[in-house]
Amino acid sequence: MTVTPHIDTARPVATLINVFTVSPDRQPELIDLLARATEETMKHQPGFICANFHASQDGEHQPTAAESETTRRQVSSRKRRVHDGGNRR
């Protein structure tokens, strides 16, 4: 199935991208684990929008992307961390 994402720049959304490295024979197991964790836990978290799991052609890399709504306070906090170089003061 092909899904074309729609990016709405008017909504404050955070996108978290991870790439897992896995043995090719275990890639389906990892996808199942991530999907189950999303269904059972993550989708019930405040602000959760969606999560996507992609199987790589080499079977070793498992890219994932998750989106959640952000509040102005969260966005402000992230901007401060970037300006501070990630250091908390």
Order of alpha helices (4+ residues) and beta strands (2+ residues): beta-alpha-beta-beta-alpha
